[in-house]
């Protein structure tokens, strides 16, 4: 989420069951990590969010849609994060897509905007083994100038369930890391999940 993520601060939250899912409203009146009576100043900026998570009553469908806004300090712009994603499972295959747009809080000329599109497909070979392929493309704009090169990520992931222990192996290739031309890299990750 954005730099003014209201989840990091004391906030009021309301969950409403609707349209086959949950609609969550959140509001933080002051984005200070410490209360003002502690001797630290409270900047007084508020943040709010609206998130829907559900399936609209359709089996196999998962939808996540949300927007979060944080007030900018002084002459800085407001920060904002928008996210829209959906996945659908049919049989042993799941396909999904997501769009995320993020704007940080900064002076207009130096505000960084990121737009990321992700698509993915997973196949569950059996109850214990699954394979996934994912691609993400991120476009960056600073002020009004678009960065010349998009960051592109291609990843394959294999997951295996050993009863109480889950293992996942991921390999990713990244082109133009942080939208910098010619800055490429590779990443291999092993992740374990213990179930009790």
N, C-alpha and C positions, 0 to 999 in steps of 0.2 A: 504494500500500500504506500501512499505518499508519505512525505516527511511529517505531515501533521496527522498521522494515523490516530484516530480517536480511541482505538483499542488500547493504546499505551497510557491513557490518562483516565482519571476517574470520570465516568460518564453515565448518563441515563440511557437505558436500553428498553425497547419494547418489541416483543416477538408476537406476531399475529399469524395464526394458521389460516392460509388462504390459497386457492387455486392449486391444490395438490402439493403444497409446500409451505415454507415459512417465510414471511416477510419480516425483516428486522430493521428497526429504526434505531439509530444511535446518535447521541448528541453530547458533546463535551463543551461546557461553557468557557473553559480556560485551558489552553494548551501549555500548561506549565508542569514540569516534571516534579516540582516541589510546591507545596502550598505556600502562600504568601507570608503566613505567620512564622515560617521557618527562617526568615531572614533573607530569603531569595525572592527576587522580584517575579511577579506573575505577569506575563506579557498580555494576558487577557484575550488572546485570540481563540476563537471557537472553531470546532470541527464537527462535522456531521456526516452521517452515512446512511444509505438505504440499500439493502441487499435482499434479493429473492433467491431462495434455493429450493428446488422441488422438481416435479415431473409433470405438472399440469394434468395429472391423472392418467398419464400414458406409461404403461409398463415398459421398462427398458430405457426410458428417457431420463436424463439428468440435466438440469439447467441451473446455471449460476449467473445472475446479473446483478451488478451493483455499481454504485457511484459514491464517492467520498470526496468531501471538500473541506479545506482548511483555510481560514482567513490568513492572508499575508500580513506581515508586519510592516508598518510604515507605508512606503510607496511600492513595496513588493507586490507582485501578483498573488492571487490565491493559488494554492496548490489544489490539484484535482487528480483523481484516479477513477477511470471507468473500466469495467470488466464485463464481458459478455462471453459466456462459454456454454457449449452443449455437447453431450455425448449420448450415443444410442448403442445399446447392446442387443444383438440378435444372434442367438445361439452362442457360439464360443468366440465371436468377434465383437469388438467394441471400436467404434470410430468416434472421433471428437474433434472439435475446433474451438479456438478461443481468440478473442480480440481484446487487447488491453491497451489503454491510452493513459499515459501519466504525464502530468505537468508539475514541475517543482515550483516552489515559491521563491521568486527572484525578481530583480528588475526586468522590465519588459525586454530589453535588448539582450539579456543573458539568460532568459528563461529556457530551460531544457525541456523539450517535449519528446517523448518516446512513444512510438506506436508499434506494437508487437502482434504478429499473427502466428498462431501455433496450430498445427494439425497433427493428429496422431491416430494410429491404429494398433490395437493389441489383439493377440490371438491366444486363447487359453487351450493349449494342446490337451491338457487333462487337469484334474483337480490340483496338481502340484506344480505344473510347468506352464509358464506364460512367456510370450515374446512380444515386445512392442517396438514400433518405429515412430520417431517423432521428428518434426521439422519446425523451426522457429525463424522468422525473419523480423528484424527490428530496425525501424527507420528512426533517425534522430534529427531533430530540428533545434537549432540554437538561435533564439530571437526569431528572425524571419528566414534564416538561411538553413536550408536542408543540408545535412552532412552528405558528402558525395557517395559514401559506401554504406550499404546496409550490413548489419551484423547478421550472419546466417549460421544456424546451429543445426546439425544433423546428428541424431542419436539413436542407438539401438540399445534395448534393455532386455535382459533375460532374468526372470524371477523364478525361484524354486522354493517350494514349501517342504520343510523337513519336520512336519508336525508342529512342535512348539517353537521352532526356529525358522524364520524366513530369510532367504538370501536373495539379493538382487545384484546383478552385474551390469554396469552401464559403460558404454563407450561413446564418446561424442567428438565430433570434429567441428571446430568453430573457425569461421572466416571473418576477418575484419573485426576482431575483438574490440568492444566499446566503440564500434564504427570507425576504427582507425585502419586506413588502407594498408594491406599487406601484413597486418598483425594477425597471424593465424595460430591456432593451437589445437591440442588434443587433450582429452581427459578420460581417465579410466577410474571408475569408482566401484567399490564393493561395499554394500550396505547390509547390515543384519538387523532383523526385527525379532525380538524375543516376545513370545506370547505366553501368558500365564493363565 
